[in-house]
Amino acid sequence: MSKARSPKKSETLEVRLPLEAKAAFMARCRDAGLTASEVVRDLIEREPLSRPARLKGWQAGLLAAAGIAVGAVAAPSIAQALPGSRAAFDQMDSNRDGVVTFAEFRGR
């Protein structure tokens, strides 16, 4: 008795976003113990938000990708609220302006 195999994952989706957003997204995935592909597939497979008319598949995928990009950009402010993250944030924020720029992040 053999277990049925799931379909092979062979298609790709290219999403363009700033390097800082990608780095923040990848860090959030790593912290959650997930791959970026797992997170994107999960968002694509979810039911779309309530709309007057049901979204087509490609529209739902586009919304999921946009949500990932927005979430990745918001990650630094979310990270400030996590316990124990303030010290790490303060260490990276070399000019103490309350924002970690990519240059500050890269220099850590």
C-alpha positions in Angstrom: 0.0 0.0 0.0 1.7 3.2 -1.2 0.9 6.7 -0.1 -0.3 9.1 -2.8 2.3 11.7 -3.7 1.4 15.4 -3.7 1.8 17.1 -7.1 5.4 18.3 -7.8 6.0 21.9 -7.2 7.6 23.2 -10.4 6.1 26.6 -11.1 7.7 29.8 -9.9 6.4 33.3 -9.0 8.7 36.3 -9.3 8.0 39.2 -7.0 10.0 42.4 -7.1 10.5 44.2 -3.9 13.2 46.3 -2.2 16.2 44.4 -0.8 15.3 45.7 2.7 11.8 44.2 2.4 13.1 40.9 1.2 15.7 40.7 4.0 13.0 41.5 6.6 10.6 38.9 5.1 13.3 36.2 5.0 14.3 36.9 8.6 10.6 36.6 9.7 10.3 33.3 7.8 13.6 32.0 9.4 12.4 33.1 12.9 9.1 31.2 12.3 11.0 28.1 11.1 9.4 28.3 7.7 10.7 28.7 4.2 9.6 31.7 2.1 8.0 29.3 -0.3 5.9 27.8 2.4 4.6 31.2 3.5 3.8 32.3 0.0 2.0 29.0 -0.8 0.0 29.3 2.4 -1.1 32.8 1.5 -2.0 31.9 -2.0 -4.1 28.9 -0.9 -6.1 30.9 1.7 -9.6 32.2 0.8 -9.4 35.8 -0.5 -10.7 38.6 1.6 -14.4 39.3 1.3 -15.1 41.3 -1.8 -18.4 42.2 -3.6 -17.3 39.8 -6.5 -15.1 36.7 -6.0 -11.5 37.3 -7.1 -10.0 35.2 -9.8 -7.0 33.0 -8.9 -4.4 35.4 -10.4 -5.9 38.3 -8.5 -5.8 36.4 -5.2 -2.1 35.6 -5.9 -1.3 39.2 -6.7 -3.0 40.3 -3.4 -1.1 37.7 -1.5 2.2 38.9 -3.0 1.3 42.5 -2.2 0.5 41.5 1.4 3.8 39.8 1.8 5.6 42.9 0.6 3.7 45.2 2.9 4.2 42.8 5.8 7.9 42.6 5.1 8.2 46.4 5.1 6.3 46.6 8.4 8.4 43.9 10.0 11.0 46.3 11.6 8.2 48.1 13.5 6.6 44.8 14.6 10.0 43.5 15.8 10.3 46.5 18.1 7.3 45.3 20.0 8.7 41.8 20.7 10.1 41.1 24.1 13.9 41.3 24.2 14.1 42.9 20.7 14.6 46.4 21.9 18.3 45.9 22.8 19.0 44.3 19.4 17.2 47.2 17.7 19.0 49.8 19.7 22.3 48.2 18.8 21.5 48.3 15.0 20.1 51.9 15.2 23.5 53.6 15.3 22.2 57.1 14.8 19.3 56.7 17.3 16.6 58.0 15.0 14.2 55.1 15.7 14.6 53.7 12.2 17.1 51.0 11.1 18.2 51.8 7.6 19.7 49.1 5.3 23.1 50.5 5.8 22.7 50.2 9.6 21.3 46.7 9.2 24.2 45.7 6.9 26.7 47.1 9.3 25.5 45.0 12.3 
